Amino acid sequence: MNHSTVSISALSDEMLLTILMKLNNVDVLYSLIGVNKKLDQLARDITFTRSIDLVKILSNKKSKSKTKSILDRFCFDIIPRIQHNIESLTLDRLSIGRVLCIGNYLKLWKLTLVNLPLKMACHIFNDESSFIHMFKHQILHLIIKTNHIKFSKKKHVATNVFANIFNIFTNLNHFEFGFEDHFEYSPVSLINLSSTIFYSTSINYLNVTVQYFNDCLCLFDGRFNQLHTVIVKVEIIENSSQIINNKVKNFQS
């Protein structure tokens, strides 16, 4: 191993970067941070530190102890060294609580959360959350994929989480909200949410699953006047007596 390290270090920076660019950036960070000064500096290049996806590397480990060991290394050794470069994070329920609390992510603007329990989402996305106070003005791009856990009022919880996000993230322009299991999900219900508390003047891309067709119509009544891309999955389509004037300028018929 020492001989291999010496041989690799003897290569020029340009050649090493060419080799490392062919690898997964998270693997590069995990393997090279702290090995020696040269490799450490190359691994901390913004090419490898701008976007961090911990879901793939953690989900590939069948051993819980190995998963914990990898997460510990990122939390204690790696992220503190590269936090100033991180613009995008992809996390799951195992990593979100630890990773978001350890860094000062001044450049973070994109956040993807997968396999997130609804109850955890409810805890994270509220005004009392420390996470909210840190990133409420930074996050522009948010993707949330919750998992299906059977508990009472899950539809109500999903709707509240969805609505809270628009009130919390003042500069959000891209938002996707859905469930990991497409066959067992709890779509949000928007029809009873007032446009005075559920709205956004910044969102321009929205992807969501709703319960009824009328929920879909609510998206076009003026509360999201900057929308230009909307992807809506409707669980139940039935005749609607509701008339909503299209007030989204980019969707005039």
Residue frames as qw, qx, qy, qz and C-alpha x, y, z in Angstrom:
[[0.000, 0.886, 0.464, 0.000, 0.00, 0.00, 0.00],
 [0.308, -0.789, 0.107, 0.520, 2.82, 2.41, 0.82],
 [0.404, -0.126, 0.608, 0.672, 4.51, 1.62, -2.49],
 [0.208, 0.621, 0.672, 0.345, 1.23, 2.31, -4.34],
 [0.136, -0.924, -0.270, 0.234, 0.79, 5.60, -2.52],
 [0.367, -0.589, 0.333, 0.638, 4.29, 6.72, -3.39],
 [0.360, 0.148, 0.701, 0.598, 3.80, 5.77, -7.06],
 [0.096, 0.791, 0.581, 0.168, 0.51, 7.64, -7.33],
 [0.242, -0.887, -0.095, 0.382, 1.93, 10.71, -5.64],
 [0.458, -0.321, 0.448, 0.697, 4.75, 10.78, -8.17],
 [0.332, 0.553, 0.625, 0.439, 2.29, 11.51, -10.98],
 [0.077, 0.156, 0.047, 0.984, 1.67, 15.09, -12.03],
 [0.280, 0.304, 0.524, -0.745, -1.36, 16.92, -10.66],
 [0.512, 0.335, -0.289, -0.736, -2.87, 17.09, -14.15],
 [0.446, 0.123, -0.860, -0.215, -2.54, 13.35, -14.66],
 [0.045, -0.152, -0.863, 0.479, -3.94, 12.57, -11.22],
 [0.386, 0.326, 0.264, -0.821, -6.94, 14.83, -11.80],
 [0.527, 0.255, -0.561, -0.585, -7.60, 13.10, -15.12],
 [0.345, -0.013, -0.936, 0.066, -7.64, 9.73, -13.35],
 [0.036, 0.234, 0.713, -0.659, -9.71, 10.91, -10.40],
 [0.411, 0.225, -0.070, -0.880, -12.30, 12.55, -12.65],
 [0.532, 0.050, -0.738, -0.413, -13.25, 9.09, -13.87],
 [0.308, -0.179, -0.871, 0.339, -14.17, 8.01, -10.33],
 [0.343, -0.771, -0.497, -0.202, -17.13, 8.80, -8.12],
 [0.102, 0.689, -0.266, 0.666, -16.30, 11.98, -6.23],
 [0.695, -0.596, 0.163, -0.368, -17.51, 10.59, -2.89],
 [0.975, -0.055, -0.032, 0.215, -15.20, 7.59, -3.33],
 [0.524, 0.552, -0.203, 0.616, -12.34, 9.97, -4.08],
 [0.272, -0.721, 0.238, -0.591, -12.99, 11.93, -0.90],
 [0.877, -0.424, 0.112, -0.196, -13.31, 8.83, 1.25],
 [0.948, 0.096, -0.029, 0.301, -10.16, 7.22, -0.16],
 [0.601, 0.434, -0.093, 0.665, -7.78, 10.17, -0.41],
 [0.240, -0.849, 0.066, -0.467, -8.61, 12.75, 2.24],
 [0.614, -0.701, 0.334, -0.142, -5.84, 12.57, 4.83],
 [0.965, 0.132, 0.018, 0.227, -3.59, 10.16, 2.90],
 [0.585, -0.188, 0.034, 0.788, -0.88, 12.75, 2.28],
 [0.001, -0.595, -0.100, 0.798, -0.67, 16.47, 1.57],
 [0.081, 0.217, -0.592, -0.772, -0.72, 16.20, -2.22],
 [0.167, -0.299, -0.891, -0.298, -3.59, 13.72, -2.53],
 [0.097, -0.597, -0.629, 0.488, -5.53, 15.51, 0.18],
 [0.047, 0.499, -0.066, -0.863, -5.26, 18.80, -1.67],
 [0.163, 0.049, -0.728, -0.664, -6.33, 17.25, -4.98],
 [0.156, -0.416, -0.896, -0.004, -9.29, 15.49, -3.37],
 [0.066, -0.645, -0.471, 0.598, -10.44, 18.78, -1.86],
 [0.063, -0.022, 0.438, 0.897, -10.56, 20.40, -5.30],
 [0.462, 0.237, 0.249, -0.818, -13.96, 21.95, -5.97],
 [0.509, 0.189, -0.677, -0.497, -14.48, 19.38, -8.74],
 [0.468, -0.104, -0.874, 0.076, -14.96, 16.70, -6.09],
 [0.162, -0.254, -0.666, 0.682, -16.47, 18.76, -3.29],
 [0.257, -0.062, -0.154, -0.952, -19.18, 20.84, -4.98],
 [0.762, -0.134, -0.205, -0.600, -21.83, 18.09, -4.88],
 [0.051, -0.285, 0.910, -0.296, -21.93, 15.38, -2.19],
 [0.791, -0.113, -0.299, -0.522, -24.24, 12.36, -2.47],
 [0.192, -0.394, 0.831, -0.344, -23.96, 10.16, 0.61],
 [0.824, 0.054, 0.230, -0.515, -26.98, 8.01, -0.23],
 [0.833, 0.396, -0.365, -0.125, -25.29, 5.76, -2.78],
 [0.354, 0.471, -0.731, 0.344, -22.15, 5.06, -0.78],
 [0.364, -0.242, 0.663, -0.608, -24.12, 4.34, 2.40],
 [0.836, 0.131, 0.139, -0.515, -26.83, 2.23, 0.76],
 [0.719, 0.433, -0.537, -0.083, -24.26, -0.06, -0.86],
 [0.113, 0.375, -0.819, 0.419, -23.02, -1.27, 2.52],
 [0.688, -0.320, -0.583, -0.289, -24.88, -4.25, 3.96],
 [0.581, -0.243, -0.581, 0.517, -23.11, -4.04, 7.30],
 [0.242, -0.922, -0.267, -0.141, -24.53, -1.48, 9.74],
 [0.614, -0.634, 0.091, 0.461, -21.15, -1.10, 11.39],
 [0.526, 0.097, 0.397, 0.746, -19.50, -0.37, 8.02],
 [0.064, 0.769, 0.429, 0.470, -22.21, 2.18, 7.19],
 [0.436, -0.883, -0.141, 0.102, -21.67, 3.88, 10.54],
 [0.664, -0.358, 0.219, 0.619, -17.91, 3.87, 10.04],
 [0.391, 0.386, 0.422, 0.721, -18.22, 5.57, 6.65],
 [0.138, -0.864, -0.346, -0.338, -20.67, 8.15, 7.96],
 [0.593, -0.733, -0.049, 0.331, -18.44, 8.84, 10.96],
 [0.604, -0.099, 0.282, 0.739, -15.47, 9.48, 8.69],
 [0.188, 0.598, 0.407, 0.665, -17.43, 11.94, 6.56],
 [0.338, -0.876, -0.290, -0.184, -18.84, 13.75, 9.58],
 [0.632, -0.707, 0.050, 0.313, -15.62, 13.95, 11.60],
 [0.587, -0.323, 0.398, 0.627, -12.84, 14.09, 9.00],
 [0.393, 0.283, 0.590, 0.646, -14.09, 14.94, 5.51],
 [0.033, 0.824, 0.494, 0.274, -17.01, 17.36, 5.60],
 [0.353, -0.855, -0.091, 0.368, -15.34, 19.81, 8.02],
 [0.464, -0.341, 0.409, 0.708, -12.50, 20.18, 5.49],
 [0.179, 0.194, 0.652, 0.711, -14.69, 20.75, 2.44],
 [0.067, 0.671, 0.676, -0.297, -17.83, 22.40, 3.83],
 [0.016, 0.657, -0.035, -0.753, -16.94, 25.78, 2.31],
 [0.061, 0.233, -0.696, -0.676, -17.15, 24.26, -1.21],
 [0.152, 0.306, 0.940, 0.000, -20.38, 22.27, -0.87],
 [0.297, 0.068, -0.188, -0.934, -23.23, 23.56, -3.04],
 [0.755, -0.058, -0.355, -0.548, -25.38, 20.42, -3.20],
 [0.223, -0.267, 0.873, -0.342, -26.15, 17.67, -0.68],
 [0.731, -0.082, -0.489, -0.469, -28.04, 14.40, -1.18],
 [0.114, -0.285, 0.799, -0.517, -28.91, 12.74, 2.12],
 [0.576, -0.311, -0.686, -0.317, -31.20, 10.10, 3.58],
 [0.634, -0.692, -0.133, -0.318, -32.70, 9.49, 7.00],
 [0.873, -0.261, -0.166, 0.378, -29.44, 8.00, 8.29],
 [0.578, 0.086, -0.010, 0.811, -27.29, 10.97, 7.40],
 [0.018, 0.755, 0.282, 0.592, -29.49, 14.06, 7.41],
 [0.543, -0.821, -0.173, -0.032, -29.53, 14.68, 11.15],
 [0.727, -0.438, 0.116, 0.516, -25.76, 14.46, 11.51],
 [0.548, 0.249, 0.315, 0.734, -24.59, 16.08, 8.29],
 [0.029, 0.794, 0.306, 0.525, -26.76, 19.19, 8.40],
 [0.525, -0.844, -0.113, -0.001, -25.73, 19.94, 11.97],
 [0.770, -0.366, 0.122, 0.509, -21.96, 19.75, 11.58],
 [0.529, 0.194, 0.313, 0.765, -21.23, 22.11, 8.73],
 [0.066, 0.701, 0.140, -0.696, -21.34, 25.79, 7.95],
 [0.518, 0.306, 0.663, 0.444, -22.51, 25.38, 4.37],
 [0.034, 0.604, 0.055, -0.794, -22.32, 28.95, 3.13],
 [0.193, 0.303, -0.585, -0.727, -22.63, 27.92, -0.54],
 [0.186, 0.224, 0.956, -0.020, -25.35, 25.28, -0.12],
 [0.392, 0.212, -0.080, -0.892, -28.29, 25.96, -2.45],
 [0.709, 0.067, -0.524, -0.467, -29.49, 22.50, -3.49],
 [0.335, -0.264, 0.802, -0.417, -30.76, 19.84, -1.08],
 [0.692, 0.019, -0.573, -0.439, -32.09, 16.38, -1.93],
 [0.392, -0.274, 0.735, -0.480, -33.58, 14.23, 0.84],
 [0.642, 0.073, -0.638, -0.419, -34.55, 10.64, 0.02],
 [0.618, -0.214, -0.751, 0.089, -36.18, 7.84, 1.99],
 [0.006, -0.235, 0.414, -0.879, -37.25, 10.43, 4.54],
 [0.154, -0.464, -0.855, 0.175, -39.94, 9.35, 7.05],
 [0.091, -0.731, -0.379, -0.561, -42.88, 11.74, 7.11],
 [0.568, -0.778, -0.245, 0.115, -42.57, 12.21, 10.86],
 [0.617, -0.293, 0.093, 0.724, -38.93, 13.21, 10.44],
 [0.240, 0.429, 0.376, 0.785, -39.89, 15.60, 7.64],
 [0.321, -0.823, -0.380, -0.274, -42.48, 17.16, 9.94],
 [0.645, -0.642, -0.099, 0.403, -39.80, 17.65, 12.60],
 [0.550, -0.053, 0.242, 0.797, -37.33, 19.21, 10.15],
 [0.103, 0.375, 0.396, 0.832, -39.60, 21.55, 8.22],
 [0.304, -0.823, -0.479, -0.030, -41.07, 23.75, 10.90],
 [0.072, 0.900, -0.091, 0.419, -40.23, 27.18, 12.29],
 [0.619, -0.728, 0.279, -0.096, -38.57, 25.75, 15.40],
 [0.949, 0.105, 0.084, 0.284, -36.06, 23.63, 13.49],
 [0.396, -0.702, 0.291, 0.516, -32.42, 24.72, 13.77],
 [0.522, 0.140, 0.633, 0.555, -31.97, 23.59, 10.17],
 [0.221, 0.825, 0.480, 0.202, -34.56, 26.11, 9.04],
 [0.212, -0.943, 0.007, 0.258, -32.82, 29.01, 10.71],
 [0.508, -0.444, 0.494, 0.548, -29.53, 28.11, 9.03],
 [0.296, -0.004, 0.731, 0.615, -30.70, 27.55, 5.47],
 [0.323, 0.663, 0.619, -0.269, -34.14, 29.14, 4.97],
 [0.266, 0.861, -0.061, -0.429, -32.77, 31.89, 2.72],
 [0.162, -0.537, 0.722, 0.404, -30.11, 29.76, 0.96],
 [0.449, 0.125, 0.876, 0.123, -32.02, 26.82, -0.45],
 [0.367, 0.392, -0.273, -0.798, -33.15, 27.39, -4.04],
 [0.635, 0.183, -0.650, -0.375, -33.58, 23.79, -5.17],
 [0.427, -0.257, 0.725, -0.475, -35.30, 21.24, -2.91],
 [0.657, 0.049, -0.650, -0.378, -36.21, 17.61, -3.61],
 [0.427, -0.276, 0.690, -0.516, -37.96, 15.51, -0.97],
 [0.657, 0.012, -0.675, -0.335, -38.79, 11.82, -1.35],
 [0.496, -0.376, 0.558, -0.549, -40.51, 10.45, 1.73],
 [0.216, 0.047, -0.970, -0.105, -41.07, 6.79, 2.46],
 [0.616, -0.362, -0.365, -0.596, -44.40, 5.18, 3.21],
 [0.149, 0.037, -0.843, 0.516, -44.96, 4.54, 6.88],
 [0.385, -0.537, -0.647, -0.381, -48.42, 3.61, 8.07],
 [0.186, -0.273, -0.588, 0.739, -49.68, 5.95, 10.74],
 [0.096, 0.775, 0.617, -0.102, -52.85, 7.92, 11.29],
 [0.083, 0.947, 0.114, -0.287, -53.28, 11.32, 9.64],
 [0.616, -0.185, 0.415, 0.644, -50.36, 10.76, 7.28],
 [0.334, 0.631, 0.471, 0.519, -52.18, 12.66, 4.53],
 [0.212, -0.961, -0.169, -0.047, -52.65, 15.62, 6.86],
 [0.599, -0.614, 0.251, 0.448, -48.97, 15.50, 7.84],
 [0.586, 0.167, 0.485, 0.627, -47.83, 15.31, 4.21],
 [0.156, 0.826, 0.382, 0.384, -49.97, 18.32, 3.31],
 [0.378, -0.917, -0.025, 0.127, -48.66, 20.36, 6.25],
 [0.648, -0.357, 0.356, 0.571, -45.04, 19.58, 5.38],
 [0.464, 0.443, 0.497, 0.584, -45.65, 20.55, 1.76],
 [0.020, -0.916, -0.291, -0.277, -47.34, 23.84, 2.68],
 [0.541, -0.785, 0.039, 0.300, -44.79, 24.75, 5.37],
 [0.690, -0.050, 0.322, 0.647, -41.93, 24.55, 2.91],
 [0.286, 0.663, 0.346, 0.599, -43.30, 27.42, 0.84],
 [0.318, -0.926, -0.124, -0.163, -43.64, 29.59, 3.92],
 [0.727, -0.578, 0.161, 0.333, -40.17, 28.72, 5.18],
 [0.607, -0.079, 0.407, 0.678, -37.88, 28.83, 2.13],
 [0.171, 0.796, 0.188, -0.550, -38.27, 32.38, 0.91],
 [0.173, 0.661, -0.484, -0.546, -36.12, 32.03, -2.23],
 [0.561, 0.021, 0.824, 0.083, -37.11, 28.52, -3.35],
 [0.437, 0.488, -0.285, -0.700, -37.53, 28.22, -7.12],
 [0.586, 0.186, -0.737, -0.282, -37.41, 24.44, -7.74],
 [0.472, -0.250, 0.658, -0.531, -39.40, 22.02, -5.58],
 [0.618, 0.037, -0.714, -0.327, -40.17, 18.30, -5.94],
 [0.428, -0.256, 0.640, -0.585, -42.22, 16.46, -3.34],
 [0.786, 0.083, -0.450, -0.416, -43.15, 12.79, -3.60],
 [0.795, -0.383, 0.413, -0.227, -42.95, 9.31, -2.17],
 [0.119, -0.467, 0.847, 0.224, -40.41, 6.56, -2.73],
 [0.272, 0.198, 0.941, 0.037, -43.13, 3.93, -3.15],
 [0.247, 0.048, -0.337, -0.907, -45.36, 5.00, -6.04],
 [0.445, -0.285, -0.783, -0.329, -47.93, 2.34, -5.20],
 [0.495, -0.643, -0.552, 0.194, -48.42, 3.36, -1.60],
 [0.281, 0.162, -0.126, 0.937, -48.32, 7.07, -1.12],
 [0.084, -0.718, -0.582, 0.373, -50.29, 9.74, 0.64],
 [0.324, 0.489, 0.295, 0.754, -50.86, 12.56, -1.86],
 [0.100, -0.216, -0.341, 0.910, -51.16, 16.08, -0.56],
 [0.062, 0.728, 0.668, 0.142, -54.51, 17.87, -0.53],
 [0.285, 0.006, -0.005, 0.958, -54.33, 21.56, -1.41],
 [0.099, -0.588, -0.579, -0.556, -57.96, 22.51, -1.91],
 [0.450, -0.802, -0.393, -0.003, -58.51, 23.72, 1.65],
 [0.579, -0.302, -0.076, 0.753, -55.27, 25.69, 1.95],
 [0.115, 0.932, 0.227, -0.257, -55.80, 29.43, 1.85],
 [0.647, 0.574, 0.070, 0.498, -53.92, 31.36, -0.82],
 [0.132, -0.924, 0.157, -0.323, -52.98, 33.92, 1.85],
 [0.591, -0.635, 0.496, -0.044, -50.83, 31.40, 3.71],
 [0.756, -0.012, 0.596, 0.271, -49.98, 28.90, 0.96],
 [0.527, 0.848, 0.066, -0.006, -48.25, 30.70, -1.90],
 [0.657, -0.340, 0.269, 0.617, -44.88, 31.54, -3.41],
 [0.333, 0.907, -0.020, -0.258, -43.60, 34.42, -5.50],
 [0.079, -0.706, 0.654, 0.259, -40.34, 32.67, -6.37],
 [0.628, -0.031, 0.776, 0.048, -41.18, 29.06, -7.28],
 [0.454, 0.531, -0.349, -0.624, -40.93, 28.36, -11.02],
 [0.516, 0.181, -0.812, -0.205, -40.62, 24.55, -11.11],
 [0.565, -0.237, 0.533, -0.584, -42.97, 22.26, -9.19],
 [0.538, 0.080, -0.805, -0.237, -43.38, 18.48, -9.16],
 [0.336, -0.150, 0.659, -0.656, -45.99, 17.08, -6.76],
 [0.253, -0.259, -0.901, -0.237, -48.60, 14.35, -6.35],
 [0.346, -0.102, 0.266, -0.894, -52.04, 15.59, -5.32],
 [0.346, 0.175, 0.871, -0.301, -55.25, 13.86, -4.34],
 [0.439, 0.661, 0.592, -0.145, -57.92, 15.46, -6.51],
 [0.460, 0.494, 0.365, 0.642, -58.04, 17.39, -9.77],
 [0.150, -0.944, -0.201, -0.212, -59.25, 20.47, -7.87],
 [0.643, -0.634, 0.138, 0.406, -55.97, 20.38, -5.94],
 [0.600, 0.134, 0.396, 0.682, -54.20, 20.69, -9.26],
 [0.148, 0.795, 0.378, 0.450, -56.33, 23.70, -10.21],
 [0.431, -0.876, -0.120, 0.180, -55.27, 25.51, -7.05],
 [0.655, -0.265, 0.240, 0.666, -51.76, 25.74, -8.41],
 [0.309, 0.307, 0.446, 0.782, -52.99, 28.07, -11.15],
 [0.132, -0.845, -0.513, -0.069, -55.14, 30.52, -9.20],
 [0.133, 0.893, -0.090, 0.420, -52.38, 33.09, -8.80],
 [0.669, -0.722, 0.177, 0.007, -50.65, 31.89, -5.66],
 [0.691, -0.265, 0.451, 0.499, -47.69, 30.65, -7.76],
 [0.441, 0.851, 0.123, -0.258, -47.43, 33.39, -10.35],
 [0.038, 0.754, -0.586, -0.294, -43.87, 32.57, -11.47],
 [0.751, -0.027, 0.660, 0.015, -44.47, 28.94, -12.45],
 [0.433, 0.576, -0.458, -0.521, -43.18, 27.87, -15.84],
 [0.478, 0.174, -0.850, -0.137, -42.85, 24.09, -15.32],
 [0.611, -0.241, 0.455, -0.601, -45.40, 21.98, -13.45],
 [0.453, 0.078, -0.872, -0.170, -45.52, 18.20, -13.14],
 [0.526, -0.198, 0.437, -0.703, -48.60, 17.03, -11.25],
 [0.283, -0.066, -0.948, -0.132, -49.71, 13.47, -10.59],
 [0.536, -0.203, 0.125, -0.810, -53.40, 13.33, -9.70],
 [0.173, -0.048, 0.962, -0.207, -54.72, 10.35, -7.75],
 [0.277, 0.535, 0.782, -0.158, -58.43, 10.93, -8.43],
 [0.049, 0.071, -0.335, -0.938, -59.82, 12.73, -11.49],
 [0.124, 0.563, 0.811, -0.101, -63.54, 13.48, -11.43],
 [0.111, 0.717, 0.398, 0.561, -65.88, 16.12, -12.78],
 [0.338, -0.282, -0.364, 0.820, -65.21, 19.43, -11.11],
 [0.035, 0.863, 0.482, 0.145, -67.67, 22.27, -10.56],
 [0.405, -0.732, -0.013, 0.548, -64.89, 24.55, -9.42],
 [0.532, 0.762, 0.136, 0.344, -63.85, 27.38, -11.72],
 [0.533, -0.647, 0.088, 0.538, -60.42, 28.89, -11.22],
 [0.445, 0.893, -0.059, -0.029, -59.16, 31.65, -13.47],
 [0.851, 0.077, -0.009, 0.519, -55.68, 30.98, -14.75],
 [0.109, -0.993, 0.052, 0.018, -53.52, 33.72, -13.27],
 [0.677, -0.403, 0.406, 0.464, -50.13, 32.25, -14.07],
 [0.296, 0.783, -0.198, -0.510, -48.71, 34.40, -16.85],
 [0.003, 0.454, -0.822, -0.343, -46.68, 31.57, -18.37],
 [0.207, 0.179, 0.962, 0.021, -49.71, 29.31, -18.70],
 [0.430, 0.431, 0.124, -0.784, -52.17, 31.55, -20.55],
 [0.528, 0.250, 0.797, 0.152, -54.36, 29.55, -22.94]]
